[in-house]
Structure formats: C-alpha cells, structure tokens
C-alpha cells in the first residue's frame, strides 16, 4: 500500500456538492448570478424542495432546510472554515465584480517557493463559504512522486495514469 497511488472505489470525478439553504430561491439566484451556474432538471420523484445547478464540470444541489429559522447564522468570514473553491481567470475581475455586487469578502495570499496564490473568500446567502483563487499557479505535488499541474477535465485522466506508472 505505501508508496502506491490507488483508487480502491474506482472514482472518476467530483459529481456534485449539496448545500442546505433557508431559501432555495435566494440561493438559486446567488449561484446563478454570482457564480455563473445554470439550473438543470432534477428528478420529479423527489418529495422535497430543492434545485440542481451545473457548471465548471460539477453540480450543486440546493436542498430546502426543513427548519430554515433554525439554521445557524454565520457572519464572520473565516478562510479556515469549510468551503468550496473555484479557480478563476482574473482575480482583479473577480474582486471588482464582488465590490460592484456589494459582497463582503476577505483577501488572502499564499506563497510557496516564490509562487503566489491569491484568494478571495465570501459567503453564500446562508453562510456557506466560497473561495475564488488562482490556485492553478501552484503545482500539485504528491508526497511521493513527481509534481503535476492542476487537473483540467481533459488532462486529469492522463495525469492519474502517469502518477500510477511512477508508483
């Protein structure tokens, strides 16, 4: 086991993230108009309120809370909280848009070996943390083996095969 990279469940990719919300409509608006997701059809057999969205190769499933008034209120932006992270083309454009939309955010910068990664953290309407970054600047370095770049949808499978051959 040690030193080899395995895929015991034969996973292929991240499919979706589920987020419980106090208002599906408000969250739907946020994920569409701030993050650029688009609604997709969800099974009609579901007997609970929700919405499915898709973009960037992943899905977001919004689930209506059964007790929206009892959902915890998160007000402080803490980059060390659970979050979903999206890579962007231009950090400057993202920051400008967040300011225009009057979305409060926290800015961070990480440095590793002369490589800089910029991060912007903010909340969705229910306090779920979102990160926007240029994380693809930083190579993915397995603890054993060669460094690889972040996986795109096209190259990820090739990179996984290359890593398995190195092991």
C-alpha positions in Angstrom: 0.0 0.0 0.0 2.6 2.5 1.0 4.2 4.4 -1.9 1.4 3.5 -4.4 -1.5 5.6 -5.5 -4.7 3.6 -5.5 -8.2 4.2 -6.5 -10.0 1.5 -4.4 -13.5 2.7 -5.3 -12.6 3.5 -9.0 -13.7 7.1 -8.6 -13.8 9.3 -11.8 -14.6 12.8 -10.6 -16.5 15.1 -8.3 -20.2 15.0 -9.3 -21.9 17.5 -7.0 -22.0 19.3 -3.7 -25.2 19.5 -1.7 -26.0 22.7 0.3 -28.8 23.0 2.7 -30.4 26.5 2.4 -33.0 28.6 4.2 -34.4 29.8 0.9 -33.8 27.8 -2.3 -35.0 30.8 -4.4 -32.4 33.1 -2.8 -29.6 30.6 -3.1 -30.6 29.8 -6.7 -30.3 33.5 -7.5 -26.8 33.7 -5.8 -25.4 30.6 -7.5 -26.7 31.7 -10.9 -25.9 35.4 -10.8 -22.8 35.5 -8.7 -21.1 32.2 -9.6 -22.5 31.5 -13.1 -24.2 28.2 -12.5 -27.3 27.3 -14.5 -30.3 25.3 -13.4 -30.7 21.8 -14.6 -33.6 19.3 -14.3 -33.8 17.3 -11.1 -35.8 14.1 -10.7 -39.5 14.7 -10.3 -39.8 11.9 -7.8 -38.1 14.0 -5.1 -40.7 14.9 -2.5 -38.7 17.8 -1.1 -38.0 21.3 -2.3 -34.6 22.0 -4.0 -32.8 22.9 -7.2 -30.0 21.5 -9.2 -27.4 23.6 -10.9 -24.4 22.8 -13.1 -21.2 24.5 -14.4 -17.5 24.0 -14.4 -17.9 20.3 -14.6 -19.7 20.0 -11.2 -23.2 20.2 -9.9 -24.6 22.0 -6.9 -27.7 20.6 -5.3 -29.6 23.1 -3.2 -31.8 21.5 -0.5 -34.5 23.4 1.3 -34.0 23.3 5.0 -36.8 21.7 6.9 -36.3 24.3 9.7 -35.0 27.4 7.9 -35.5 29.6 11.0 -33.1 27.3 13.0 -30.2 27.3 10.5 -27.0 28.6 12.1 -26.1 32.2 11.2 -22.6 32.6 10.1 -21.4 36.2 9.9 -17.6 36.2 10.2 -15.7 35.2 7.1 -13.1 32.7 8.2 -10.9 31.2 5.4 -10.3 28.2 7.6 -14.0 27.2 7.6 -15.3 24.5 5.3 -15.6 26.0 1.8 -15.8 25.2 -1.9 -13.1 26.7 -4.1 -13.3 27.9 -7.7 -10.3 28.8 -9.9 -10.7 32.0 -12.0 -9.1 33.6 -15.0 -8.6 37.0 -13.3 -8.5 37.8 -9.6 -8.8 41.5 -10.4 -12.0 41.0 -12.4 -13.5 38.9 -9.6 -12.6 41.4 -6.9 -14.1 44.2 -9.0 -17.4 42.3 -9.5 -17.7 41.4 -5.8 -17.3 45.1 -5.0 -19.9 46.0 -7.6 -22.3 43.4 -6.1 -21.5 44.7 -2.6 -20.5 41.2 -1.5 -18.2 41.3 1.6 -15.1 39.3 1.2 -11.7 38.6 2.8 -8.5 38.6 0.7 -5.5 36.3 1.4 -2.3 35.5 -0.3 -0.3 32.3 0.0 3.4 32.0 -1.1 5.2 28.7 -1.7 8.7 28.7 -3.2 8.2 32.1 -4.9 4.8 31.1 -6.3 1.9 33.3 -5.2 -1.7 32.2 -4.9 -4.4 34.9 -4.3 -7.6 34.0 -2.6 -11.0 35.8 -2.1 -13.4 34.3 0.5 -17.1 35.2 0.9 -20.4 33.6 1.9 -23.5 32.5 0.0 -26.8 33.7 1.5 -26.7 31.0 4.2 -23.1 31.4 5.2 -21.6 28.6 3.1 -18.0 29.7 2.3 -16.9 30.3 -1.2 -13.3 30.8 -2.3 -12.2 32.2 -5.6 -8.5 31.7 -6.3 -5.7 31.4 -8.9 -4.7 28.1 -7.2 -3.7 26.6 -10.5 -0.5 28.7 -10.1 0.6 26.2 -7.5 1.7 22.7 -8.8 0.1 19.7 -7.2 2.9 17.8 -5.5 2.2 14.3 -4.3 4.1 13.4 -1.2 5.7 10.6 -3.3 6.5 11.1 -7.0 6.7 13.9 -9.5 4.9 17.3 -9.4 1.9 17.7 -11.7 -0.2 20.7 -12.6 -3.8 21.0 -11.5 -6.1 18.7 -13.4 -8.3 20.1 -16.2 -11.2 17.9 -17.3 -9.1 16.8 -20.3 -5.7 16.1 -18.8 -6.7 14.7 -15.3 -7.1 11.2 -16.5 -3.8 11.3 -18.3 -2.1 12.7 -15.2 -3.6 10.0 -13.0 -2.3 7.3 -15.3 1.2 8.9 -15.3 1.2 9.0 -11.5 0.2 5.3 -11.3 3.1 4.5 -13.6 5.5 6.4 -11.4 4.4 4.4 -8.3 
